[in-house]
Amino acid sequence: MALAGVLNGTDVALAVETTPGGGTYAAVGGLVSNSFTANNGAIDLTNKSSASWRDIMASEGLQSVDLSAEIIFSTDTNFAIMKASASAKTILSYQIARGAAIVEGLFYITSWAEAAPDNDKVTVSVSLQSSEAVTGI
């Protein structure tokens, strides 16, 4: 069953805060593809009285967001901001627009891979992991 019109891949965009703490975000460019994963780490309370069934603690556990994307950057500036962050192992604020919803938080770049085919556009495959609370999920 297709979900066309509910959330189309073209409705997903990534923006990086251009000056840390400044509150101004710039779209990094075009996302060729991306994946967005919200994780909930469970706390297992299983014990002898659980009758051989797993018992999970509600409303507790580690939460995180992982994002991976293939990007065609729209400006050299945005490319430089993200590449410098990856090289320096810094954490920057990002916004992920998913249709009308905006997910915002601090993210750490865990992977950066550039592809530069002869006579074609440069693409970057990047993986980001959240640090601290993420809003808008």
Secondary structure, DSSP 8 states (H G I E B T S, - for coil): ---TTTS-GGGEEEEEESSTTS--EEE-EEEEEEEEEEEE---B---GGGTTS--B-TT-S-EEEEEEEEEEES-HHHHHHHHHHHHHT-EEEEEEEETTEEEEEEEEEEEEEEE--TTS--EEEEEEEEEEEEE--
